[in-house]
Amino acid sequence: MGEQIVSDIIIVGGGNAALCAALTAREAGVSVTVLECAPPEYRGGNSRHTRNMRCMHDAPTDVLTEAYPEDEYFADLLRVTGGETTECLARLVIRESPRANAWMKSYGVRFQPSLGGTLHLGRTNAFFLGGGKALMNSYYAAAEARGIRVFYNAEVTALTIRDGKFESGEMLLNGRPAEFRAKALVAASGGFESNLEWLEEAWGPAARNFIIRGTPYNRGRVLKLLLNQGVEQIGDPTQCHAVAIDGRAPKFDGGIVTRLDCVPLGIVVNSHAERFYDEGEDLWPKRYAIWGRLVAQQQDQIAYSIIDSKVLGRFMPSVFPAIPAGSIGELAGALNLPPERLEATVREFNRSVQPGTFDHQILDNCRTAGLTPPKSHWAQAIDQPPFYGYPLRPGITFTYLGVRVNEKAAVQFQTTASSPNLFAAGEIMAGNVVGKGYLAGLGMTIGSVFGRIAGREAALAAAR
Ligand SMILES: Cc1cc2nc3c(=O)[nH]c(=O)nc-3n(C[C@H](O)[C@H](O)[C@H](O)COP(=O)(O)OP(=O)(O)OC[C@H]3O[C@@H](n4cnc5c(N)ncnc54)[C@H](O)[C@@H]3O)c2cc1C
């Protein structure tokens, strides 16, 4: 075995949860080492793609309007998860979110009010000035200034755990085997969304057509190591955050700019040019995260958003241009859809549209009648050329299957109680809070709160 790294605390991962844990542990005076599997230019995992986090507050703040109290936050979470949450951990995340915010500012993270054209989040979500990349750069600069060692190209490949206690581990460091040893370990290595084989085990061959919106490095290796050594699993492998994204996005790391927000403003058809779901069921922030799954259920995992020129400028476009056409038949040709079928679908939809006052900011009264599936809001005839189409694919954001933890972020074993020195934070344990559905901005709140808890508890464990 090559190099040997010894540290009071080892943090596996290099995203938000990892750096929150590393900085918090360092505050306690212990030595901290971060092992990030990506090279420096790709450090920061999915966290570098983010824009905001959801925060509880009882009165307006510098960047958040009105109030968003604990009970409302928790009620929102209960609604989207259908109860698939652990109440004490969820409430802990919610309650700690304002403190996490203040702590983040102390490490150079800056917030700004909600961006225009986003998902109506001005009351609930604090936006990172400069986005997730600026946030991660602030954390890495702070880590360097405080003497935290960071190894890049460091992929953890094995963990030795005896009687529930972490002892040592192995990794590939710049492609060469190396060892590490520590008094405590924090696993903050993300979900398994970039492991296409694992996704295929859960979803079948459909997974081959999924696009991964974030880092290619979250392959679930550490998650599997922990589960294989008796750590209790939480969540279902098919549950994840999946949105409909532009079908022309790259296989990995396309980030936020490939998302498509025009679904409620037109119709969505599958490869048979048939509609399959109510595009206007509810406000888009409450529905955007179901469309990845809906598209995944269609033949060849592809669908098409069809709009006309009336709605241009009313949504944030994808980085790819919309495909234009002078007629619906021509658009069908450009999208490789059966032209007569698409014309019939649009004709039938247009005929069913009821008179109303269009307002895409509220649940307006523009709806269809006698159409299956209905369009409950924002239904306007698609009749003003040029017409436009966007191909849609399931875009996987992150998976929910993870390790069970307690309120101290300690991983739980199937047989015994919690580990005395093995902690988890971020995506790898997010399923404890969100087992199904999603609330925009929750991922970063879970990682920030549990990252800090894991760092604090790891430092305590190292001092014991
Ligand atoms: C496009 C996009 C936009 C998003 N926008 C938002 C948003 O605005 N708000 C929000 O709350 N959430 C958002 N999310 C979700 C959010 O990114 C995650 O919830 C959050 O970043 C998870 O943080 P994390 O630290 O657990 O994981 P990550 O930031 O993904 O970090 C995991 C790290 O582990 C490393 N790693 C993996 N395996 C190993 C290994 N074996 N050895 C060593 N290191 C390893 C990876 O390289 C990576 O650095 C978004 C996600 C995407 C993809």
The ligand as an SDF file (V2000), in Angstrom:
LIG
                    3D

 53 58  0  0  0  0  0  0  0  0999 V2000
  -28.5240   20.8340  -11.4790 C   0  0  0  0  0  0  0  0  0  0  0  0
  -28.8130   20.7500  -10.0180 C   0  0  0  0  0  0  0  0  0  0  0  0
  -29.3830   21.8310   -9.3740 C   0  0  0  0  0  0  0  0  0  0  0  0
  -29.6910   21.7530   -8.0170 C   0  0  0  0  0  0  0  0  0  0  0  0
  -30.2060   22.8620   -7.4010 N   0  0  0  0  0  0  0  0  0  0  0  0
  -30.4500   22.8310   -6.0710 C   0  0  0  0  0  0  0  0  0  0  0  0
  -30.8360   24.0160   -5.3800 C   0  0  0  0  0  0  0  0  0  0  0  0
  -30.9190   25.1180   -5.9330 O   0  0  0  0  0  0  0  0  0  0  0  0
  -31.1020   23.8930   -4.0380 N   0  0  0  0  0  0  0  0  0  0  0  0
  -30.9670   22.7050   -3.3730 C   0  0  0  0  0  0  0  0  0  0  0  0
  -31.2360   22.6490   -2.1780 O   0  0  0  0  0  0  0  0  0  0  0  0
  -30.5540   21.5820   -4.0030 N   0  0  0  0  0  0  0  0  0  0  0  0
  -30.2760   21.6230   -5.3290 C   0  0  0  0  0  0  0  0  0  0  0  0
  -29.8040   20.4940   -5.9410 N   0  0  0  0  0  0  0  0  0  0  0  0
  -29.5520   19.2950   -5.1140 C   0  0  0  0  0  0  0  0  0  0  0  0
  -28.2310   19.5050   -4.3680 C   0  0  0  0  0  0  0  0  0  0  0  0
  -27.2180   19.6330   -5.3160 O   0  0  0  0  0  0  0  0  0  0  0  0
  -27.8980   18.3760   -3.4160 C   0  0  0  0  0  0  0  0  0  0  0  0
  -28.9510   18.0960   -2.5480 O   0  0  0  0  0  0  0  0  0  0  0  0
  -26.6740   18.7570   -2.5570 C   0  0  0  0  0  0  0  0  0  0  0  0
  -25.6910   19.3610   -3.3400 O   0  0  0  0  0  0  0  0  0  0  0  0
  -26.0950   17.5500   -1.8920 C   0  0  0  0  0  0  0  0  0  0  0  0
  -24.8810   17.8980   -1.2630 O   0  0  0  0  0  0  0  0  0  0  0  0
  -23.8520   16.7610   -0.8940 P   0  0  0  0  0  0  0  0  0  0  0  0
  -22.6780   17.4600   -0.3060 O   0  0  0  0  0  0  0  0  0  0  0  0
  -24.5090   15.6780   -0.1550 O   0  0  0  0  0  0  0  0  0  0  0  0
  -23.4540   16.1030   -2.3160 O   0  0  0  0  0  0  0  0  0  0  0  0
  -22.5070   16.6290   -3.4700 P   0  0  0  0  0  0  0  0  0  0  0  0
  -22.4170   18.1070   -3.4910 O   0  0  0  0  0  0  0  0  0  0  0  0
  -22.9290   15.9740   -4.7260 O   0  0  0  0  0  0  0  0  0  0  0  0
  -21.0770   16.0990   -3.0390 O   0  0  0  0  0  0  0  0  0  0  0  0
  -20.7550   14.7310   -3.0460 C   0  0  0  0  0  0  0  0  0  0  0  0
  -19.2540   14.6290   -3.2030 C   0  0  0  0  0  0  0  0  0  0  0  0
  -18.8140   13.3120   -2.9490 O   0  0  0  0  0  0  0  0  0  0  0  0
  -17.7320   13.0180   -3.8290 C   0  0  0  0  0  0  0  0  0  0  0  0
  -17.6120   11.5550   -3.8690 N   0  0  0  0  0  0  0  0  0  0  0  0
  -18.4950   10.6490   -4.3490 C   0  0  0  0  0  0  0  0  0  0  0  0
  -18.0230    9.3870   -4.1960 N   0  0  0  0  0  0  0  0  0  0  0  0
  -16.8140    9.4990   -3.5840 C   0  0  0  0  0  0  0  0  0  0  0  0
  -15.8280    8.5560   -3.1720 C   0  0  0  0  0  0  0  0  0  0  0  0
  -15.9890    7.2310   -3.3240 N   0  0  0  0  0  0  0  0  0  0  0  0
  -14.6900    9.0350   -2.5950 N   0  0  0  0  0  0  0  0  0  0  0  0
  -14.4850   10.3720   -2.4110 C   0  0  0  0  0  0  0  0  0  0  0  0
  -15.4000   11.3110   -2.8010 N   0  0  0  0  0  0  0  0  0  0  0  0
  -16.5330   10.8740   -3.3770 C   0  0  0  0  0  0  0  0  0  0  0  0
  -18.1450   13.7000   -5.1170 C   0  0  0  0  0  0  0  0  0  0  0  0
  -17.0480   13.9340   -5.9660 O   0  0  0  0  0  0  0  0  0  0  0  0
  -18.7510   14.9920   -4.5790 C   0  0  0  0  0  0  0  0  0  0  0  0
  -17.7860   15.9930   -4.4070 O   0  0  0  0  0  0  0  0  0  0  0  0
  -29.4460   20.5510   -7.2970 C   0  0  0  0  0  0  0  0  0  0  0  0
  -28.8470   19.4740   -7.9340 C   0  0  0  0  0  0  0  0  0  0  0  0
  -28.5180   19.5650   -9.2770 C   0  0  0  0  0  0  0  0  0  0  0  0
  -27.8630   18.3920   -9.9440 C   0  0  0  0  0  0  0  0  0  0  0  0
  1  2  1  0
  2  3  1  0
  2 52  2  0
  3  4  2  0
  4  5  1  0
  4 50  1  0
  5  6  2  0
  6  7  1  0
  6 13  1  0
  7  8  2  0
  7  9  1  0
  9 10  1  0
 10 11  2  0
 10 12  1  0
 12 13  2  0
 13 14  1  0
 14 15  1  0
 14 50  1  0
 15 16  1  0
 16 17  1  0
 16 18  1  0
 18 19  1  0
 18 20  1  0
 20 21  1  0
 20 22  1  0
 22 23  1  0
 23 24  1  0
 24 25  2  0
 24 26  1  0
 24 27  1  0
 27 28  1  0
 28 29  2  0
 28 30  1  0
 28 31  1  0
 31 32  1  0
 32 33  1  0
 33 34  1  0
 33 48  1  0
 34 35  1  0
 35 36  1  0
 35 46  1  0
 36 37  1  0
 36 45  1  0
 37 38  2  0
 38 39  1  0
 39 40  1  0
 39 45  2  0
 40 41  1  0
 40 42  2  0
 42 43  1  0
 43 44  2  0
 44 45  1  0
 46 47  1  0
 46 48  1  0
 48 49  1  0
 50 51  2  0
 51 52  1  0
 52 53  1  0
M  END
$$$$
